[in-house]
Amino acid sequence: MWIMKPPLGEYYDVNGRELLLHREGSGAPAVVFLPGAGAVGMDYWDAQRRAAAFTTSVFYDRAGTGWSESVDLPRSSAEVTDELDALLRSAKVPGPYVLAGHSLGALYARHYASRFPDKVAGLVLMEPAHEDYRAYMPRELVERWDAWDPADALPDELPGEILEFYRVLFEQETADWPADLREPLVDSHVSREWLLTGIREAANIEAVRDEIRAAGPLPDVPLIILTALAIDPFKQAVSAGVPEKLLQAENDGKTRLYNEFAASVPRGENRIVEDAGHVTLPFRRPDAVVQAIRDVLAL
């Protein structure tokens, strides 16, 4: 279902589909926020508005997600990055861009940079999905992931207590936001449709990883990774039954991976964020996100 009348943004036609994009600020390079799977552009509003104080700052919803028009999911990374390129042209957002990608959005950001190197001035990757992530994880944790069946993740009827649990979590993370933004965002996040969208979009993650592997090197641009280490209620909710020692081992593994990833490019850096988790990073530490954007622009 395509939910009309979002709290922020305008619609732009891209290949016959109406896509939501919100922009503030002025100047270049523009920063563009790429949401993770299950996230939407407005989740990055706090960081996006702060970045608008010093440059053009944009968030958007991919087709089939958030308040943009529906499309069958999943899609290839080539489709997603072609769409982003067309949307930025349609919305007349000046390039080159600093791409701020979160989780799955970080894979798309890297793919865009590899495909359109002249259009990218820098990368800020928040808790990035990575093609080698599993190789850095303990075997027991990987086996647990392999045993998880996404078909069982969302039954036809979600228990009210589960929905209320997620509602409270999202309300806590957006407690200081204006009510006209917070309320529709939280209501939509706890809808079955939006919960399913995150699962559907990431269903072809192995194919997307293969696209990244085949894409070639990144351009020589500044890269800052933000690694969030808090095992917060969101992480606990999606990791139910996983012992804390394994969650700590995941943190150790991803820190090693991101350190090596940052060291593999000429101007790369991995920054540790202790007081936020994978989902909550843009909500709890927009200041860390914006500082990384400032620093990428300065390099």
N, C-alpha and C positions, 0 to 999 in steps of 0.2 A: 504494500500500500504506500502511495506517495502522499505524505502529509504536507498540506499547503500551509501558507502563512507562518513561516518561521519567525522567530523573534528578531533576527538580524539578517542582513544580506539582501542581495538582488539575484534574480535569475538571468542566466545567459544561455543562449542556444548553442549547443555543441553537437553537431551531427544529428540534429533533430530531437535532442533531449534537453530538458531544462535542468541546468545545474546551478546550485546555490553557491555564491561567493560573496564574502564580506570583506571590505577593505577599509582601512583607515590610514592616515598619515600621508606623507609625500616623500619623494626622493628615491634614490637608487644607490645600491642594489636593493630591490624589494625582498622582503622575507616572506616565504610561503610555507604555511603549516600543513603537513600531510598527516592525517590521523592514522592511528592504529586500527586494526580490525576490532569492530565493536565500539569504536570511538567515532566521534563526529567532529567537524570543524569547530563547533562552538565549545567543545571541551577545552580548547586552547585559548579561549577568549581573554583570560586574564593576562597571559603572556603576550598574546597578539596585540592587545590594546596598549600594553607597556612598550612594546617594540615600535608602535606607531608614533611614539614621541620623537623618534629619530630617523625613521625611514618609512616607506610604504610597507604596510603589514597586512597580510591576507590570510584568511582561512577559507576552506571550501569543503563541500561534501562530494565525494565521488558518486558517480551514477550508481544507483542501487543502495545507497547508504544515506542515513540522516534525512535531510529535507530535500535532497535531490530526487530527480525522477527515477522510477524503478528500472531495473535492467536485470537480466538473469545473471546470477552469481554462481560460481566464481568466474573471474576473468583473468586473462593473462596480464603480466606486468607490462607487456608491450601495449596492450589496449589501454591500460590505466595511464601510462606515461604519455601516450599519444593524446589521450583525452585531456590530461593536464596541460599539455603544451597548447592544444587548441583552445582550452578555456582561458588561459592567460592571455592569449592573443585576442580572443573575443572580448574579454574584459579590459583590454588595453592596459594591462599591468606591465610596467616597464621592467625590462631585464637589464643585465643578468640578475639571477636570483640567488639568495641564500635559502636553501631548502632545509626546513626544520621538520624532520620526519621522526615519527614515534612508532616503535615496534614494527608492524608490517609496513607502515608508512615510510620507515627508514629504508627498507628494501626498495620501495618504489623511488625514493629520493636518490639512492645510489644508481638505480637503473636509468633514471632520467639523466643524471650527471654523466653516465657513461655514453648514453645515446646522443645527448645534446651538450657536449662539453663547453661549447662557446656561450651557452646560456646560463651557466652556473658559476657563481662567484665564491661559493662556500657551502659547507654542510654542517648542520648541527643535528646529531643523531641521538635521540632520546631512547634509551633502553632498546637499541635496535635489534630487530630480528636479524639473524645471520645464517648463511648457508652452512657454516661449520659449527653451529651452536651445540648440536647433539654430541659432537666429537669431544667436547670439553666437559661433558656431564658424566656423573657416575652411572655405571651400568644399571643399577637398581632403579634409578630415576627414569632413565630412558625406557626401561621395561614397563614401568608404570604408565608412561605416556603412550606406549604402543598398545597397552591393554585398554586404554580409554576409547570408548565408542561414542563419537559425537551424536549418533542417532539416539543415544540414551540421555543426552545432556538436557534436553528440554522436552518433557512430556507434553501431551496435548493440553493438559491443564496444570499450570504451575501452582503449587500450594501458596495460599495467601501469605503464609509466614515467610516464604522465600522471597516473594516480591517485596514484602515490607522490609525484610532485612537489607535488600539491595537499595531500596528507596532511602532508608536511613543512612546507609553509607554514602550515597550520592549527595544527600542533603547536607551531611556533615562536611563533605569536601567543597561544597559550594555555598556554605552558610553565609559568607560575606558578599555574595553576588546580589545584584538587583533582583527583586522577586520576579519581574517580568521576563528575565532571562532564566533564572534558576528553575522556576516552576514548570514551564513547558519542557525544558531540557530533562529534568528529573522524571517527569511523567512519561516522556518518550523513552528514556533509557530503561525503564522497568516494564515497557510493553513487550509482549512476546515477539512482535515483529522485529524490533530493534535487537533484542537478545539473539534471535535467530540469524539476523544479518551478519553479526560478527562471526558466527560459526560458518555460515555459507561462504563468506568472502575469503576466509582462510582455508577453505577445504582443499585448495590446490597448491598449498604452500610448497610442496616438494617441486612442483613444476616451476613455480616462481623462483625458487632457489636455483634451479637449473638455468633459468634465464639469466640470473645474476652471474652465475659461474661463466656463462658463455658471452657475457657482455663486454669483457675486456676491462682494462684498468680504469680507475677513476682519473679524472683530470687533476692536474696539480693545483688544487685549491685548498684553503684551510679547512680542516676537519676537527670538530670537537664532539666527543662522545660523552653523554651523561649516563652514568651507571648508578642506578638506584638500588640500595641494599636493604631497605626496611622490609621486614616481613610483617606487613600491616594487615588489617582485616580483609582487604580485597585479595591479597595474596593468599591468606589463610582460607578464604572462601573457595577460591578456584583450586586450591591444593588440599582439599579435605582428605584426611587420612594419610597424608605424606608426613613422615616424621620431620621434626625441625632440623635434625642433623642433615637430612637430605636437602632441605631448603637452604641451609647454610652452605652445603657443598655446591649447590647451584650458583649461589652468589660467588663463591670462590672461583668456580669454573668460568662464569661469564666475565668476571674481572680479568682473569688471565687472557681470555679471548679478546676482550676489548682493548686491553693493553697492547697485545700483539697487533691487532687491527690498526690501532692508532700509530704504532711504530712502523707499520708497513708503508706509510705514505710520508712524503717529505714534511708536511706541516700538520701532523696529527697529534691529538692529545686526548687522553681519557680522564674525565673528572668524576670523582666519587661523590655521590649525594647520599648521605647516611640516613636522612630523615624523611625519605619518600620511597614509595614502592613503584613497581612497574606501571600500574594503572594510575597511581596518584601523583606521579612526578609533575605533570603540568598543573595540577590543582594545588599541590602543596608548595612547590618550589618554582613558581613562575619567574622569580628573581634569578634563579640559577639558569633557567632557559634563556632569559633576556640577556644576562651577562655573557653567556656563550655566544649569542648572536652579535652582541657588541664587539666581542673579542675577535670573532671571525671577520667582521667588517673592518677591523683595525689592522688585520694581518696582511 
